Amino acid sequence: MRELPTRKPNRLAGYDYSQNGAYFITICAKDREQIFGRITTDGVGANCVRPCVRQSETGNIVLSEIERLNVAYPSVNIDCFVVMPNHVHMIIVIDKNGGINKNDGRTQFAPTISRIIKQWKGAISKQIGFSPWQKSFHDHIIRNEQEYIKIAEYIENNPKRWADDCFYGGEL
């Protein structure tokens, strides 16, 4: 019998993804379809003097759900993010000590990065009526301040480097 290939694990073995820390997350659209918006410099307010993303209706839903993550998970903050035409980058910070009063009568548990992303993707899929997502997501555990700064700068500058991005689909 021919042995099937085994898939490489997506997460770091033995790591507790519910512990306090900063995580760089990348989530892609299925087939890298440019469903979330487009890169433009055509004057979308004062914030678009350099290339920026003009969100589609789906992209606006993605933005809205990013903003709601802290409501759903009081111990979670999204420090920086960008919704690109076919992917999303964000830094998720889990700080179980910094959340607001959680004594609202519900059983509390420490959310894992996988749970946060699964529910976030599900909320967006439910609103738009289908799943626009590639299976899984990429994560990187941010280990120090220098790494955090480098990743935050990468996220901020992602729209102006769109044509050089590995997710670029060929249209500006």
C-alpha positions as CSV (number, residue, x, y, z in Angstrom):
1,M,0.0,0.0,0.0
2,R,1.3,3.4,-1.0
3,E,2.0,5.7,2.0
4,L,0.2,9.0,1.8
5,P,2.2,12.2,2.4
6,T,1.9,13.7,5.9
7,R,1.1,17.3,6.3
8,K,3.6,19.4,8.3
9,P,2.0,20.6,11.5
10,N,1.0,24.3,11.4
11,R,1.6,25.1,15.1
12,L,4.7,24.8,17.2
13,A,4.5,21.5,19.0
14,G,4.0,21.8,22.8
15,Y,3.5,25.5,22.7
16,D,0.5,27.0,24.7
17,Y,-1.1,29.4,22.2
18,S,-3.4,30.7,25.0
19,Q,-0.5,32.2,27.0
20,N,0.3,35.9,27.2
21,G,2.3,37.0,24.2
22,A,2.2,38.6,20.7
23,Y,1.5,36.6,17.6
24,F,2.0,37.6,14.0
25,I,-0.9,36.1,12.0
26,T,-1.5,35.9,8.3
27,I,-4.8,34.6,6.9
28,C,-5.2,34.2,3.1
29,A,-8.3,34.3,0.9
30,K,-9.1,31.0,-0.9
31,D,-7.1,30.7,-4.1
32,R,-5.6,34.1,-3.3
33,E,-8.7,35.7,-4.8
34,Q,-8.6,39.5,-4.4
35,I,-12.0,39.7,-2.6
36,F,-11.2,42.1,0.2
37,G,-10.4,45.2,-1.8
38,R,-7.8,46.8,-4.0
39,I,-4.6,48.9,-3.7
40,T,-5.1,52.5,-4.7
41,T,-3.5,55.9,-4.4
42,D,-6.5,57.8,-5.8
43,G,-7.0,60.0,-2.7
44,V,-9.1,58.1,-0.2
45,G,-8.9,60.9,2.4
46,A,-5.8,62.2,4.0
47,N,-4.6,58.7,4.8
48,C,-4.0,57.7,1.2
49,V,-1.1,59.8,0.1
50,R,0.8,56.6,-0.4
51,P,-0.6,53.3,-1.6
52,C,-3.4,52.0,0.6
53,V,-6.2,49.5,0.5
54,R,-9.7,50.5,-0.6
55,Q,-11.9,47.8,1.0
56,S,-14.7,46.0,-0.8
57,E,-17.9,45.3,1.0
58,T,-16.3,42.0,2.1
59,G,-13.2,43.8,3.2
60,N,-15.3,46.2,5.3
61,I,-16.9,43.1,7.1
62,V,-13.3,41.8,7.7
63,L,-12.4,45.2,9.3
64,S,-15.5,45.3,11.4
65,E,-14.8,41.8,12.8
66,I,-11.2,42.7,13.6
67,E,-12.5,45.6,15.7
68,R,-14.9,43.3,17.5
69,L,-12.3,40.8,18.5
70,N,-11.5,42.7,21.7
71,V,-15.2,42.6,22.6
72,A,-15.5,38.9,22.1
73,Y,-12.2,38.3,23.9
74,P,-11.4,41.0,26.5
75,S,-7.9,39.6,27.0
76,V,-7.1,40.0,23.3
77,N,-5.9,43.2,21.5
78,I,-5.1,43.7,17.9
79,D,-2.1,46.0,18.0
80,C,-1.8,46.5,14.2
81,F,-3.3,45.0,11.1
82,V,-3.8,45.4,7.4
83,V,-6.5,44.0,5.2
84,M,-4.9,43.4,1.8
85,P,-6.8,42.5,-1.3
86,N,-6.3,38.7,-0.7
87,H,-4.9,38.3,2.8
88,V,-4.9,39.8,6.3
89,H,-1.9,40.5,8.5
90,M,-2.4,41.2,12.2
91,I,-0.5,41.2,15.5
92,I,-2.7,39.6,18.1
93,V,-1.6,40.3,21.7
94,I,-3.0,38.0,24.5
95,D,-2.8,39.6,27.9
96,K,-4.9,37.6,30.4
97,N,-4.0,40.1,33.1
98,G,-5.0,43.2,31.1
99,G,-8.6,42.3,30.1
100,I,-11.6,44.1,31.4
101,N,-13.9,42.7,34.1
102,K,-14.7,39.2,32.9
103,N,-17.1,38.3,35.7
104,D,-20.2,38.6,33.6
105,G,-21.7,35.2,34.6
106,R,-20.2,33.2,31.7
107,T,-17.6,30.5,32.2
108,Q,-14.3,32.0,31.2
109,F,-11.4,30.2,29.5
110,A,-8.2,31.3,28.0
111,P,-8.8,31.6,24.2
112,T,-6.1,30.1,22.0
113,I,-5.0,31.7,18.8
114,S,-6.6,28.9,16.8
115,R,-10.0,29.4,18.6
116,I,-9.8,33.2,18.0
117,I,-9.1,32.8,14.3
118,K,-11.6,30.0,13.8
119,Q,-14.4,32.0,15.3
120,W,-13.3,35.2,13.5
121,K,-13.3,33.5,10.2
122,G,-16.6,31.9,10.9
123,A,-18.3,35.2,11.8
124,I,-17.1,36.7,8.5
125,S,-18.2,33.7,6.5
126,K,-21.6,33.7,8.1
127,Q,-22.1,37.4,7.2
128,I,-21.1,37.1,3.6
129,G,-22.8,33.7,3.0
130,F,-19.7,31.7,2.1
131,S,-16.2,31.1,3.3
132,P,-13.6,33.2,1.5
133,W,-10.8,31.6,3.4
134,Q,-7.9,29.4,2.6
135,K,-7.7,26.5,5.1
136,S,-5.7,27.3,8.3
137,F,-3.5,30.4,8.8
138,H,0.1,31.2,9.4
139,D,1.3,32.3,12.8
140,H,4.6,33.4,14.2
141,I,5.3,33.9,17.9
142,I,6.9,37.3,18.4
143,R,9.7,36.8,20.9
144,N,11.1,40.3,21.5
145,E,10.6,44.0,21.0
146,Q,12.9,44.2,17.9
147,E,11.0,41.5,16.2
148,Y,7.7,43.1,17.1
149,I,8.9,46.5,15.6
150,K,10.1,44.8,12.4
151,I,6.8,43.0,12.0
152,A,4.7,46.1,12.8
153,E,6.6,48.0,10.1
154,Y,6.1,45.2,7.6
155,I,2.4,45.3,8.2
156,E,2.2,49.1,7.9
157,N,4.2,49.1,4.7
158,N,2.5,46.1,3.1
159,P,0.2,48.2,0.8
160,K,3.1,50.1,-0.8
161,R,5.0,46.9,-1.4
162,W,2.0,45.1,-3.0
163,A,3.6,44.4,-6.4
164,D,6.5,42.7,-4.6
165,D,4.3,40.8,-2.1
166,C,4.3,37.0,-2.4
167,F,0.5,37.1,-2.3
168,Y,0.3,39.6,-5.2
169,G,-2.1,38.5,-7.8
170,G,-1.1,40.6,-10.8
171,E,-3.4,43.6,-10.5
172,L,-2.8,46.9,-8.7
